């Protein structure tokens, strides 16, 4: 079947050309992007695939979010409203809590012109489980496997029926369905491009088959993505006829393009460059709290770090306020809880502060007056600066921190092998439910070296107390939302007391925009960027 949105060449004015060399001087008259085109400078070299069943990187998720709709979704301009109907106009839960039936909205079509059916929605979920790519675990949590998913995820007329293995909280299930792996794919179009048993995976990695507000115009890896508006979108055609995301690695280059008027939005400016454009009346800075947590993990394999007194003291050797006001300025805020602000059950208590004397007293009382810890840090400015700040604080209480810098791949390989004594890095939620972080920070059902788990607790060799493991599992089954919130508050309270994985900061995305760009949202804490509502004055 012919797609009504064929792949298009990137034919734009010189101000937004994807291939043109960057001008290094500002002309007297500032350039302007076309009125119907939104041009964004962003680091997008992490995109591996645009298949919703495979995509699991930040930039790829942004694209997938615009190409596809999901059964349920979030309002990008009212993230406090929670889940709302999307392709499913309503849903109901059985008395035993194990069956969720979603009724599809009538009259919606894919960009190919094919109708969006319950069959497409059920097949899309089945497909993601059978592909078993990175995001499949989000659906596997409900007992779905490649062997049983055809019987557990079915359709009947215009209804999609999910038969779960346990009576999970409705909010847990719906939050997972709102993630990109829950995108509804045009089955006929995808399967017409299938190769062997790949369910169209190879083709969907570089093409789109959704019902979303935008179709994929083109993707040139490490260069640019172009999205083309869907004029027949069921929620109304987007104002921007095209969205172009240019890969621009350096902050200074993004800033220059923005100041010249060659881009409308820059998403990766450093605090220094954000300050540098603050006085430009043609530009504005938008601060948006995101869901990513910058944390420090203390390996419980290390004989020194495994002592409870050492864990407690380390929480007072972190200069939270100092880092927040210097090299993290404007882009991270102190947040000492594993659930990001904006998530159901997030706590707002920050009990620790930089206190050398208190740390020294804790260590002295425990008989710890010296010691050396060796660690490796990814060569990212924030991580290295944080490690060096910690190194200086530890020296004041007689401890030595030896730091070795490595590439991200090297550090992650060692971390996943439980070989990093002190890890400093970020964790981004995988889906918009509190279990996404509770299950990784505060859950570790098997602490054996050969368990090969992905949880942060396991990576830091922390044998989570059995009562905490059970509390995390129980919270996924609590159907009363208020009770569920309290369960997560209680888990975080206990976690703060004993955990050797220390949340420190929550990400603030500072986006710099031309003054005429309105209604921009990067997705807040719980979802991806949304371009449909963006306008230009």
N, C-alpha and C positions, 0 to 999 in steps of 0.2 A: 504494500500500500504506500502511495506517495505521501511524504510528509509535507505539510503546507508551509514548513519553515526550512527550506533547503539551506545547506551550509553556504555562508556568504563570505565573499572577500571583505577584508576590513578596509572599506573605502571611506576615509574620513578626511576632513580638512587637515592641513599641515599641523594645526595646533594640537590635534589628537592622534596624529599618525603613529602607528605602533612600530613602524620600522625606521622612521626618520631619526637621524642622530640628534642628541640633545644639544640645544643651544646653550652656551655658557654665559651669555650676556642678556640682560633685560632690555628689551626695546622700549622706546619712548611710550608707545601705545601698548598696553597690556593685551596679550592674546586672550581670546575667549573660546571656550568649547561651544559646540552647537547647542542651541536652546533645548533640543529634544534628546540630548545625549549626556549621560553622566559618566565622567571619566575619573577613575580612581587609581592612585599610586599605592601599591601594596606589595608586600613580600609574598609571592604565591608559588615559590619553587617547591613547596611541599606537596603540591597536587600530584597524586599517583594515578587516580582513577576517578571518573565521574559517575560510576555505577553506584546507586544507593546501597546495593548489597555489599560493596567493597570500600567505598570512600570512608575514610576515618581520620582525615587530616583537617585542620582548621580551615584552610582555604578551600579545599574540595567541598567541605560541608556547606560553606557559604554558597557555592555554585549550585549544589544539589538542592538546597533549600528553595532556590528560585525556579528550578526546572520542574519540580514535582510538588504535588500536594500530598498530605497525609490524611488518615482517617480523622484525626483530631489534631489540634494545633494550639499555638499561643498567639495572642494579639500582640504584635510587635510594639505597639504604642501604649499598651496597658498590660505589662507583664505581671502586675499584681492580680489580674483577673483570673489567672490560672488557665486550665484547659478549656477550650471552646470547640464546638462542632466545626468540622471542615467537610471532607468528602462524606463523612458519616454525620447525618443531621441529628441523630439521637442514638442512645445506647441504653441497655438494661442488663442487670446482673441477676442471675438465678438465685433462688433462696439459699442454696448451699455455697454460693460465692465462687463456684468453679466454672461457670459458663458466662461469658459476656457476649451479647448479641448486639451488633451495630447495624443500624439501618442506613443504607446509602442514600445520598441526596440524588434526586432525579434530574435529568437534563444536562448533566455535566459531560463535556467531551474532552478527549485528549487533544493535543496539538495536531495529531494526525487526522482528526475528525472522527475517530472511533469513539463510541460512548464509553464512559467510565462505569464499569460494572462491578458488582460484588465479586464476580469471578476474578477480575483483575486484582482486586484488593487481596483476596485470599491467596491467589497465586503469587503475588509479590512477597507476602510474608513467608509462604512455603519456600519460595525460591531463595530468599535470604538465608534461611536455615540450612537448606541443602547446599548452597554455595560454600557455607562455612568459612567465610572471610572474617576479617577482624571484628566487624560489628555484630556478627551473628549471636554472640553471647548475650546481647541485650534481650533477644527473643528466647534464647535457650533457658533463661532464668525461669520460664513458666512451664518447663517440662517438655518443650518442643525439641524433637530430634529429627535428623534426616529420615529416620525409620518410621516415626509416628506422625510427622507434621501434616501429612495429607489427610489423616483421620482427625487430628486435633484442630486444624484450621480449615474450615469448610465454608461453603456459601449455599444459600437457599433463596432463590429469587433475588431480591435486592438486599438481602441480609448477609452479613459476615458473622460467622459463629466461631468463637475461640473457646476451646475446652482446656482449662488449665489443670495442672496437676495438684494445685492447692488453692484454697480460697484467698488469694492475694488481695491486698488493699486495692480498691478500684483506682485510687490515685496513682499507685505504683504502676499498674498495667497501662493506664492511659498516658502517663508521662513517658513511658517507654515507646508507646505507639507514636508519640509526637516527635520522636527522634528521627533522623534522616533514614535510618534503616527501615523505618515504617513507611517510606514513600511508596505511593501506588504507581506502578509501572504499566504501561500499555502492553498487555500480554501479546497481542497479535503482532504488533510492530517489533517488539523485542525478539520474539521467537522466529520471526521471518529472517532474522540475522544470526540465529544461533549457529554455533560451530560445535558439532558433537554434543556433549552433555553440559555445555557452559551456560545454558539458559540466556544466551545473548550477552554474556559478560564481556567478551572482547569488544563487541560493537558498542555496548553501553558505556565502556570506559572512555570513549571519545565522542559519544553522541547522546542525545536525549530522547526520551519517550515518555514524557509526563504530561500533566494537565496544568502545570504551574503558570505563574504570570509571565515567565520568560522562557523562550526556547534557546538552545545553544546555537549561536551563530558560528563560532569558531573557538578552538582552544589551541594555542601554540605553546607547548610546554616551556616553562621558564621565560616566557615572553608576555603573553596576554590571553585573556578570556574575553570574548564578546557575547553578550546576551541580547536577544532580539525580543521585543515585546510581543505578547500574545494578545491580539486585538479582541479575541473572543473569550477572554478569561472570565470565568463564571462570577468572580467578585468585582469585575470591572477592569477594563484595560489599564495597564500602568501608564502614568504620565510620561515617563522617560521611554522613548522609542528604542533606545539602545543603552546598554550599560557596558562599558569597557574597563576592565581591570588590568592595568599594566604592571608587570613585575618590575619593581624598582627596588633594588637591594639596599642602597645606602640612604640613610636619613637625609643627608645633605642634598642628594639628588632629588628626593621627593620634595624637599622644601623649595628647591630652585624651580621645579616644574610648577609647584603651587603658586609661588610668587610671580611667575611669568604668566600665569593663567592657563597653562597647558593641561592642568588637571583640576578637577573640582574638589577632590577629597584626597588627603594624605593620611594613611593609617599607621605609619611606623616612624614617626618623628621621635627623636630622643628628647628628654627633658630640656636639653640645651637649645635644640632647634625649636621646640614649642615656645620657649621663652623668647627666642629670637624673632618669632613672627607675632608675638603678642601685641605689638604696637601697630601692626599693619591693619588699617581700617577696612581693607577689602577682605580680610580673613576673620574667622572666628574659631574658637576652640571649644569642642564639646567633650566633656568628661562623662564617661559611661562605665559604671561598675560592671565588671565581667566575673565569670565564675572560676577563674583560675586562681590557685593557691600556691604561693611560694613558701616552701617548707624546708625544714632541716631534719634529716633522718639520722639517728644514732644507732649503728649496728650493734645488736645485742650479742654478736659473736666477739666483739672487742672486749677484752677483759676489763678495761677501765670504763668504757662507755656502758657496759652492762650493769654497773653498780647503780642502784636506785638513787643514791645521793648524788652521783655524777649527773644522772639525767635531770634531777631537780636543779642542780647548780647551773647546768648549761642553759636552762630557761631564763636565768638571770644574767647570763654572760652575752646575751644577744642585745645589741643596741638598737632596739626597735625604733624609737623616736629619732635617733641620730641618722639611721639609714633612710627612714621615711622622709626626712627633711633635706637629705643631700642627694646621693646618686639615684635614689628611687623617687625623687620628688615629683609629685603629681601623677605618678603612674603606678604606684602601689600604696595601699593604706594598711595600717596595722590591723591584723585580724588573726586571732589566736584560737580559732576553731576550725575543724575540718569541713564543716558545711559552709559554703559561701553565703554571704548575705544575699537575699533574694530567693533562697531555697526554702522549701517547707521545713520547719524545725531548726532553722539556723539560729545559733546562739550569738549574742552580742557582747559577751563577757571577755575582757582582755586582762587577765589577772597578773601577768608578768610585766616587769619593767627592768630596764638595765640597772643592775645593782651589784657592783663588784664586791662590796663588803658583805652583802648577804650571801653571795656565792662562795666567797672565801670562808665564811663561818660554817656553811653547810659542809664544805669539803674538809675543813679542819676538824670538825666534829666527827667526821667519818675517817679521819686519819689519812686523807689524801692531800699531800703537799707537793707532789710532783708527778710527772707522767708525760708521755709522748704519744700522740695520735698522728698517723699518716693518713692522708686522704687525697682523692683526686677530684678535680672540679672541671666541669665543661667550660671551654674558653669563651664564655659569654660575659660581657662586662659586669652585669648585675651580680652574677654568681661569683665571679672572681673577687669583686669588691666586697661582697658579703662575707666570703671566706677570709679575706684579709682583715676585715673588721673583727671577725670572731677570733682570728689568730692573735690580734693585739689584746683583746679582752682576756683570752686564756692565759697569755703571758703574765698578766697582772696577778694571777693567782697561782703562778708556778707551773703552768701547763704549757706544753709545746705542741703546736699544730703545724705539721709539715704538709705543704700544699703542692700538689703536682697538677698542672693543667694538661688536659687532653681534649680531643675532639668529642663531639656529642655522641657519636657512635661508640667510641672507645669507653666513655664513661657509662653509657647505658648498658653495654655488654657486661661490664664489670658489676654494675648495680644489679642487673637481673641475675647475675651469678652469685649475689650476696657477698661481694668482695670490696665494698666501699664502706670504710668505717664511718665517715660523716658525709652524707649526701646533701647537697644544696641544689634545689631545682624546683620545677613547677609541676603541678598536677591539674589537668583540666577535666571537668566532669564529662562522662561519656553520654549521659542522658539527663533529662531534667527532673530527676527524682532524688530525694536525699539518700536513697540506698546506693546511688552511684559512688558516693564518697565514703559512706559508712562501711560499705562492703570492702573497701580497699584500705582505709586507714585503721579501721577498728574490727577487722574480721580476718582471722587466719586459722582455718580449721585443721591445718596440717603443717607444722613448722619443720618438718624433716627436709634435709637438704635436697633430697631427690623428688620432693613434691612438685617442684617446677611451677609454682603458682605465680600469678601476676600481681597479687595484692601488695601494696606498699608495706604492710605489716610483715608479710613473708620476706620481701626483699631486704628488710632491715632485721630479719631473724628474730622478730618479736613474737613470742608465744602468747597470743592474746588470751586473757583469762576466759575460761569457759563460759562464765556468766555473761561476759560482754559479747562473745560469739552468739550466744543464744538470744541476747537482747536485740542484736542487729537482725537476726533471722526473724524474730517475733515481730519486729516493726514492719516488715514487708507484708504481714498478714493482718495487721490491725485495720479494720474497716472504718473506725471512727476517726475522722481527721484530727480532731482536737486531741484525742488520746495519742494518736500517732506523733503529733508534734511534740507532746510531752515526753514520749519515749525517746525521741532523738535529742531533746534537751538533756535528759537524764544520761544518755550514753555519752554525750559530749562532756558533761560534768565529770563523770568518772574518767573519761579519756584524758582530760586536762590534768588530772591528778597523777596519772601513772604512765602515760604513753611516752615512748622514746622517739616518736615522730612528731615534731613540733611545728604546727602551722604558725607562720609568722605574718604574712601579708596577703591581701587580696588584690587582684589586678584591677587597675583603672585604665581603660583604653582612652587615650587622648587622641581624638580625631580632629584634624584641622580642615576646615571647609571654606570655600568661597562664601561670602555673605549671602548670595542669592540662593544657596542650596537650603531647602527646608525639609523637615520631617525625616531627617536621617536617624536611624538607630542601628547600632552594631549588633543588636540582639539581646542586650542586657546580660544578666547572669545565666539565663536558662535557654536561650535559643541562638540562632544564627542571624547574620545580617539579612535585612529585608529591604529590597529596592523598590517594591511596588508602590509604596506611598510617597516616595521622594519626588519633590517638585523643585522647580527653579522659578524664582520671582522674575 
